[in-house]
Amino acid sequence: MSTPVIVVEYTHTLDAPETPERLAHLKRCLNVREGTLLRSYRSADGSKLVRVFQAPDAGAVRYAHASSGYTNVTIWAGEERDTP
């Protein structure tokens, strides 16, 4: 059985660091669009971040990121699968 997920890859730059306020705004925007942040993974050097969301579609996650001021993101739909 697979679960639809939305994967977001972030490339952080010094001109747009993530703040607790920006992340809170993103979560509020996602909530309105029936989306939820499931997991976050940061690279060892802190230059990249990957987050996994559950949402109706990638468009809902794209809109929430744009309205929260996120740039340098790649957003794509995928599915969670069990690894044998």
Residue pairs with C-beta under 8 A, 6 or more apart in sequence:
1 82
2 79
2 80
2 81
3 54
3 79
3 80
4 54
4 77
4 78
4 79
5 38
5 52
5 53
5 54
5 77
5 78
5 79
5 80
6 35
6 52
6 53
6 54
6 55
6 57
6 58
6 60
6 61
6 75
6 76
6 77
6 78
7 50
7 51
7 52
7 53
7 75
7 76
7 77
7 78
8 50
8 51
8 52
8 53
8 61
8 65
8 73
8 74
8 75
9 48
9 49
9 50
9 73
9 74
9 75
10 18
10 48
10 49
10 50
10 51
10 70
10 72
10 73
11 47
11 48
11 72
11 73
12 18
12 46
12 47
12 48
12 49
12 72
13 71
13 72
16 69
16 70
16 71
16 72
18 49
22 68
22 69
22 70
25 67
25 68
25 69
26 37
26 64
26 65
26 68
26 70
27 37
29 63
29 64
29 67
29 68
30 36
30 37
30 53
30 55
30 60
30 61
30 64
32 64
33 55
33 56
33 60
33 61
33 63
33 64
34 55
34 56
34 60
35 53
35 54
35 55
35 56
35 60
35 61
35 64
36 53
36 54
36 55
37 51
37 52
37 53
38 51
38 52
38 53
38 54
39 51
39 52
40 49
40 50
40 51
40 52
41 49
41 50
41 51
42 48
42 49
43 49
53 61
55 61
57 77
58 75
58 76
58 77
61 75
62 75
65 73
65 75
